[in-house]
Amino acid sequence: MYTNRFIFSIAIIIGLAACSGNTKLVEKIPEPAPYGVLPAERQLRWQELESYVLVHFTPTTFENKEWGYGDADPSSFNPSAFDASQIVQAAAAGGFKGLILVAKHHDGFALWPTKTTSYNISKSPWKNGGGDMVKEFETATRKMGLQFGVYCSPWDRNFPAYGSFEYVKAFREQLRELYSNYGQLFITWFDGANGGDGYYGGAREKRNIDRTTYYGWDTTWNMVRELQPGAVIFNDMGDVRWVGNEEGHAAETSWATFTPQPLDGKTVAAPGELKYWLSPEGTRNGEFWKPAECDVPLRPGWFYHPEQDHRVKTPAQLFDLYFKSVGRGAALDLGLSPDRRGLLHANDVESLSKFGALLKETFATNLASKAELKVSNIRGNAASKFGPKMLVDEDRYSYWATDDSVSKAEILLEWKEPVKFNIVRIRENIKLGQRIERIAIDVSENGNWKELATATSIGANRLVRLPFFVTAKQLRIRILQSPVCLAISDLAVFKEPDQLPGVSYEMKKAPDALDKSAWKLVSVSAESKLPAGAALHAFDNDPSTIWHTWNNEKEMMPPPQEIVIDMGGVQTIKAFTYLPRVGGSWGVVGQYEWQVSVDGKSWSTAATGEFSNIKANPIEQVVSLPAPIKCRYFRFIGKSSVEDNYISAAELGAL
């Protein structure tokens, strides 16, 4: 019978191991040899956190922009009711274990009284110029028992000398101030947004830098190691890699090891200069231990925008992202954006609170701890050291192990009475590397085994969430593929609440969106070289079709390119919308302009600017107008693209 194959069980082996002679033999049984590259101690501590938040709050918030140009007057930064504790408490209620503050974003405004630039919080009216927002966040974070980290943008759109070594020296001094004056940090965060249009002390120009050499990244990384040795560096060149998207999910197969590959075959790589599309999955047997961080904002954008108050992710959506990030061995980094008061909006607070309650209820009871566990092999027959009880002792680094010759094995869970569940968690002792490549999960039904699910890339944490509830007395985990013997530290079985709110992934429409059924195409600058009617895809209510300026001869028609639309009658417009294409960033508009007309003859500019961060976060862009405008016609001009030399649009709209 099946159970006869499981010659080891917790009850029998514990008794054998109690003999003093046997104990001495157990002590001599060696641990399994490590496999592949291994995590550093700081990476282990980071892996244990599993989730944290990233807070964006600068003058950009008061401008209602996603990226500030660096030209906002410091006097605009004056939150009326700022309370770091309210923000931190909301994060803690959501179950998050750390907080990263954006101490300086691309606009260059520093949230602490730095000596390196006058563009800092001391020049704002907040607390009469005597405040230090980094310190207030740090204090509130530590008071709540969360860990603290900082991000200081390498790109500075305000600094007059950006592009020269003078700025690099100032940037390094900013890091030194942050790493020296705000206690122990768990993470130092860097990204690849560097160089481009900016204010630059009034020059108002575009400055290009060589991202591989300009900052002298080796010197920067050495500063982190010197001043914050316990902090991980978030960056593909550091300890933790970007997952390659801002949608909050890793690939179904996600390896903690990674070999960064430079773009265009360069031998020198840098943040933003790597093949990011390889990041969701990582590299099996990669050169470095470099697990993924999955960053995603709670709202569509990273900064607060009042028109997004209705688009806060629901607790169920956050729950789903948790399984696709933390449940795939990565970390979840959720973006929070205080409003102009300096507080999180009530909708954000409510979603975080309910998400935290959902997590707490789901993972409150490990049903595996109430089962009898049997395994098909125990390393050296040493159950007290490598036996199945190690799977349920809530220690991530004690583990069940098999003999060196055994790389395929089985775990059987048996309950006295049927239990109801839909989540299985399995973890490896990653101090010995990421070993397992494939498992299967079975349940016993009427004396026969039925496969419920399979999974790959176990690593630090794997959550298998079944699409249905299962009620059973027996559950089996089969480890099907591993290059070496096993070292599994944790096995858990959970049941999420029965009434989980439904999740919709349909494209959300902004309120007051205009009906486009009467819209007509007037003209398009590139239509003569494109298939007839191609521009109609710009307003056909189908996000899977696109208008683009890449003609039949496969010739890219470079920006600026425009399209003129007749809305069928005079409308009062409060905002325009642009939905980028799905599945890639080719031709996605970077800089834009909307012009409006009542008669189609006399035109005026209604809005102009840039779609900041649209390449990494390709969501629908809502461009609010300073005041409502009456018009019948609008002209959309794509002035630049973020990738390739042409223009594309999935949908244009108006509110």
N, C-alpha and C positions, 0 to 999 in steps of 0.2 A: 504493500500500500504506500501512498504518497508520504504519509507521515513517518514511515519507517526509514525513509531516506534522510530524515533530519535527525541525526544521531546525537545532536547536542541541543540541550534546552537549558534555560536559565536555572531552573530548580536543581537539575542533576549536577550541572557543572559547578555551581557554587559550592555544593557539598564536597565535591572532589577537591576543589581548590583550597578548602579549609585545612587540609592535611599539611603539617609543617614541612614535610619532605617535599611534597608537591610544590609548595610555595617557592622553595629554593630553585626547583627546576624551572618554574615559570619566570623567575627573575632573569634566568640565563637566555631565555628565548629572545632573539633580537627583533627590533622593530623592522618593518619593511623598509627597503631602501627608497629614498626619495625618487620621484620621477619628474624629469624635466626641470625647468626653471621654477624657483620658489618665491613666495612673497616675502618681503621685508616685514619687520615688526610693525612699522607704521601702516603698511598696507593691510595687515591683519586687523589692526584697530579700525581702520577705515571700513573694511569689509563688514565688521560687526555692527556698524551704525545702520547700514542698509538704506536709510532715507534721511534727507535733510532738505532745507529750503534755501533759496537764493533771493535776496531782497533788493529790488531796484527802486531807488528814490533819489532824484536829483532835480535841478530846474526843468529837466525834460518833462517831468510829471506836470508842471505848471504850464508848459507849452502845449500839452496834449500831442506830443510827438513820441515816436518810438526810439529815435536816435536824435539827440540834440547836436546842433552844428558847433556848439561852443561859443555862441554869441549871445546867449541869454544873460540879461542883467542879473547879477547876484541878488539884487533886491527882490527879484521874483520868488526867491526861495524863502518862504515864510509860512510854514505849516501852522495852522491855527490851533491845533490840539494834539500835536505830536506826542505819542506815547509808545516807546519801544516795547514796553511790557505787554501792551495789547496785542502787538504783532507777534511777539515771541510766545505768548500764551496760546494764541490761535494755532501756531505751528506745533506746539507741544500737544495741544488737544487733538491734532491730526495724527499724532503718533510719530512725528519727526524728531530725530535725535540730535540735529545740529542746525546751525544757521550760518550762511555765508552772506556777508554784507558787501554790496557793491560800493566800496569806499570811494571809487572814482570810475565813472563810465567814460565813454568815448568823448563826451562833451568836455571833459577835463576838469569838471567842478569837483573839488575834494571835500568830502564830508568831515574832515578833521582840519584843525588849524595848522596846516603844513607850512614849513618854511621855504618850500620849493617853488611856490607859485602864489600870486595874489588872488588867483581865481579859486577861492576856497570859502568855507562856511563862515570864517571870521568877517567876511565882507557882506554877509547877509544880515537882514534885520532880525533873524531868529535869535532869540536870547541876547539881543543887542550885540550880536557878533561875538559873544562869549561862549558859544556852545561847541560841543564836540560830539557829533552824532555817532561816530564810530565807538567812542567810549560808552555812550548810553546804550547802544545795541549790545556791546560786549557785556556790560554789567547786567542787563536784563536777561541775556542769554544764559550767563553762568548762574544767575539766581534761580532760573527755571531748571537747571541741571542739564542744559543742552551744551554741546560743544560749539566753539566759535571759529569762524574762518573769514577770510577777506579776499576780495577781488579788486585789483587796481589795474585799470585798462592800460595796456601798452600804447594804444592809439590815443592821442590827445588833440582834439580838434580846436582847442583854444590856445595852446602853447605857441608863442610866436616862433620859437626856434625848432619846432617839430620838423624832423628830417635831417637835423644836424646832430653831432655828438653832444652838443650842449644839452639837448633834451634828454638824451640817453642818461647822462649823468644825473639830471634832475629826477628822472623816472626811478633810477636805482636808489636815490636818496628817499623818494617817496616810499619805496618798498622797505627800506631800512627803518623808517619811522613807524610804519605799520607793523613790521615784524618785531620791533623792539619795545613798543609802548602799550600793547594790548593783550599781553599774556600769551599763554600757550595756544597755538592755533592747530586745528586738526587738518586744515587744508589751505593751500595757497592756489588760487584759481587764475588761470590764464586762458585766453581764447585767441583766435586767429584773425580777428577784425583789426586790420592795421593799414593805415594809409588810405587817402582819398580826399574828397572835398571837405573843407573845413573853414572856420573863421580865421584861425592862426594869427591872432593878434590884430586882425583887421585886413589881412592880405586877401582873405576870401578867395582861395584858390585850391586847386587839386595838387596834392603832394604825394608822389609815389616813392616808396622805399623798398629796398630789397629785404624782404622779411627773413631771409635766411642768414643775413649778416648784420643788419642794421643794429639790432638790440644787443648783440653779443650774448646770446642765450646761455652759453656755458657759464658766464660770469653771474648771470641772474640765478641760475639753478644753484650755483655754489653759495649764493647769499641765503637761499632758502635752507640749505643743508647746515650752514653755519648758525643762522639765527633761529631757525625753527626746525630742528632735526627730527621732531616727531610728526611734522606735517607732511602729508602727501602733496605732490604737485599734480594738479589737474591740467593735463595737456598731453597730447599724443607723444610728446618727447619726454614726459615725466613719468609719474607713478600710475596715473589713472587716465585712460583714454576717453575722448569724446565718442559717443556711440554713433555719431555720423548723421544724426537727425535731431530735430527739436520737437519730436512727437512723443517722447517719453518711453520708447520701447527698444529693447535689444532684439536681435534675431532669435528665432526659435532655437537654433544652435548657437550658443554664445560662449566662446572660449575666453578664459581669463588671460591666456598668453597671446602675445601680439608681436608681429614684426612690422613696424611702420614702413610704408613704401612711399618714397618721395614722388611728387609729381614730375612728369617729363624726364624721368630717369636721373634726376639730380642726385649728386652724392651728398649734398648738404641739405638737410630738411629742417623745417621750422614749423611752428604753429601756423596752420592755414595753408601749408604747402605739402600736404600729404593726401594720399588717395583715401578720402574720408568714407567712400562707399564700401571699403573693406572693414570698417570699424564695427558695424552691427554684429558681425559674426566673430571677429577676431581671427586668430591664426592657431590652428591646432599645432602643438609643439613649436610655438612661436619663440622668438629670441628673448623676449622679456615677459615678466609677469606684469601685466598691464590691463586689469579688468576695466569694464566699461562703466561710465556714468551716463545715465539717461536723463537729460534735462528737458523740461517742458514747463511752460507757464500755466498757472491755474486758470488764467484768462487767455484769450487768443494772443495778446501781446505781453511783453515783459514789463512794460510800464503801464500805469493806470490810465485808462481812457473811459470817461463816463458812458460813452456809447456801447461799451462792452459789459456794462453791469448785468445784463441779461444773459451773458455768455460765459459765466463761471462754470467750470467743469463740475458735474454732479458728483456726489459721493460714489455712485456706482461706476462712473467713468474713471475716477481716481482708483477705485478698487481694481478695475480691469487693468489699468496701467501698472499698478503695484505688481500684479502677477507677470506682466510682460517686461518688467525691469528687475525688481528685487527677486522675483520668482525665476529669473533666468541668470542669476549670479551677478547681476549688476547692482548699481545703487540708483535710487530715484531722487532726482534733484528737482524740486518743484519751485517754480518762480512765483513769488508773492510781490504784489505791487500796492503799496500804500497810496491812498488818494491825497488830495490837496490839503486835507486836514492833518495828514501824517498818521492816519489810521487805516486799517483794512476795512473795506466796505462790509456791511452786514451780510451780504450774499456770500462773500468769501469766507467770513468767519463761520457762517452756518454750514457751508459745504465741508470745511476742514473739520469742524466738530463732529458732524455726522459720519464722515469718513473714518475719523479716529475711533468712534464708537463701533463702527462696523468691523474695523480691524481687531479691536479689543474683544468683541464678542466672538468673532470667528476663531481667533487663536487662543482663546481662554482655556480650552480643554484639549489636551493631546490624548486622543482615544487609544493610541498605540501603547501608552503607559499602563492601560488597563487590560492589555492583551498578553497572552503567553507568546513569547517569541522563540522561534526555532530557526536555526541556520544550518546550511548544508556543509559548512566547513569552518573550523576555528584554527587560527594560526597556532601551531604547536600544541593543540589541545589545551591552550592556556586561557580558559574561560574567564578567570578573574582579571586578566590583563587585556584580552582581545575578544571577549565573549559578547553575546547579544545584549547583555544588560547595558553595555556602553552606548547603545543606540538610543536609549531613553533616559539617560542621566542628566540631560540638559547641559552637557559640557561639549562645546564645539570641537574640542581637541582630544578627548578620549574617544576610542573608536573600536569597532569590530573589524578585525583583519583576518585575511585568509593566508594559507601557506603560499610560499613563493610560486609554487607550481599551479596555483588555482586562481585563474582570472575570470572565471564564470562561476556564479554561485546564486543561491536563493535564500530569501528570508520569508518565513511564514508567520503570519499573525493569526491567532485564534482567540476568539472571545467566547465566553460562556453563553452570552445572549447576543442576538443580532444587533449590530450598531449601524447607524445611518451616517454617511459621510460623503464628501465630494472633493476633498483636497488631500493630497499626499505630499509630504515634504521629505526630501532626502538631501543630506549634506555629506561631503567628504571632509576628511581632515586635510585641509589645504596646506598645512605645514609640510605635507609629504607630496604636494603637487596635485594637479588636476589629472585624474587617472581614468575615470569611467567615461566611456564613449556612447553607451546605449543601454537602456533598461526597458523592461516591460512590466506592467502592473496588471495582475489578474485577480478575479474574484471567483469564489466557488459558488456555483448555482446547481442545485440538485445533484451534487456529487461530481460535477464536471467543471473544469476551469474555463473561464471566459476572459479573454484579454480586453481590458478596459482602455488602456492607453500605453503609449511608448514615449520615451524622452531621451534626449542626448545631453552631453556636456553638463554633468552634474555640478562639480566644483563646490564653491562655498555655500550655494543655496539653490535648490531646485524645487519649485512649487508646481505640481501638476494639478490643475483645476479641471475637474470633469464637468461636462456640460449638463450633467444630471446627477441626482442623488442616488446613492447605492446603499442598500441595506443587506448586510451579510454578516456571517460569523467567521469567515476565513478570507484573508487577503494575502496575496503572494507578490513579492517583488523579485523579478528575475534580472540579474546583472548579466547582460548578454555579450558585452564587448568591453574589454579593457586590455591594454598592452602589458599590464603587470598585475600583481595581486591587489586585492581591494583594501581600502582603509576608509570605511564609512563611519562617520561620527554621529549621525542623527537620522532617526526615522520617526516621522510624526504623521498622524492622521487627524483631520479636522472636518468640521461641518460648518459651512457658512449659514447665516440665518435663512430661513425658508423664504421670507418675503424680501428679496433683494430688488430694489427699484430697477426698472428696465433701462437699458442704455441704447441711445439712438446715435448712430454715426452719420445720419443724413446731414447734408450741408445746412447749417442754420442760416435762416434769412434774417437780416436785420429788420426790426419793426419799421413800418411805414415804407417798405420797399415798393417802388412804383411798378404797376403792371406794365409789362413790355409787349403785350400782344399787339398794340397799335404802332409800335416803333417801326421806322423804315430807315433803310440805308440811304444816305444822301451821296456820299462820296468816300473814297479811301485812296490814300496816296499811292499804294502799291497794287491796286486792284487790276491794272492793265496786264500785269505779268503773272497774275495768280488765277487759279481756276475760278470760273464764273460763280459768284455768290459766296466765295470763301469767307468774306468779311461778315456775312450773316451769322457765322458761328460766334461772333462777339456778343450777341444778345439773343441767342436761341433758347435760353433757359436750360441748356444741356452742358454741364461743366466738363463732360468728356470730349467735347469738340472744341477746336480752337481756331481763332483767326491768327495768322502768322504772315510774316513778310519774307518767306523763303519760297521762291517761285518754282515753276515747273522745271526749269533748267537747273534746279538745285543751286541757284544763285542766291546768296544772302543779300537782302536789300537792307542796308544799314539804317539805323536811326539817325535823325528823327523820322518817325512815320506817324501818320494820323488817320483817324476815322471820324466821319461826321454823321450824326444820327438825328433824325427828326422824331421827337417823342409824340407827334400826332396832335399836339395842342399845347398851349402855354401851361406850364407847371410851376409850382413853388418848390424849389430844390433846397434841401438843407445839407445834403452830403452826396458825394459820388462814391461808387464802389468799383473795385478792380479785383477780380479773382484770377490768380495766376494759373497756369496750366498745371495739371497733376502729373506726377511721374517723372519730373525733371525740371531743371531750371533754365533750359535753353530758350532764349528769347524773352525771358521774364523781365518785365520793365523795372528799371532802377529809378530813373528820374522821370517825372511826369509833368504834364500840364493839362488842365481842363479849361477850355474857353466856352463861353455861352453866348447865345443870340436869341432875340425874340423873332426876328424876321429872316434869319439866315444870311443877312448881308452885313450888318454891323456886329462886331464881335468884341468881347472883353474877356480878360483872364479872370477866372473864378478861383482857381487854385493851382499852385505849382509847388514842387518839392521833390522828395525822394521817398521811396518805399524802403525804409530802413530794415535791414536784417531779413529781407524777403527771401533771399536764397536759402538760408537755413530754416526759416519759419514761413513756408509758403501758404499763408492763410489769406482769406479775403481781406482786402485793405479797404477801410472806410475812411474817406477823406472828408472831414466836416468843414463846412464853409464858415467864415467869420460871421456871416448873417445870411438868412434865406434869400435866394435869388429867383426872380421870375424869368423863365426862358422856355423856348420851345425846342431849340436846337442845342446840341453840345458837340464840341470837338475834343476828342481825346488824343493827346500827342504823347507817344512814347519817345522820350528824348535820349534814353540810353537803356542798355540791357545789362543784366548781371552776368550773363554767359552767352557767348557767341554774338555775332554782329547782326542780329535781326530782332524783330519785335513779335511777341505773341500775347494772346489774352484768351482766357477761357470764357469769362463773362464780364461785361460792363453793366453797371446798374446805377440807379439813383434813388435817393430817399426823399 
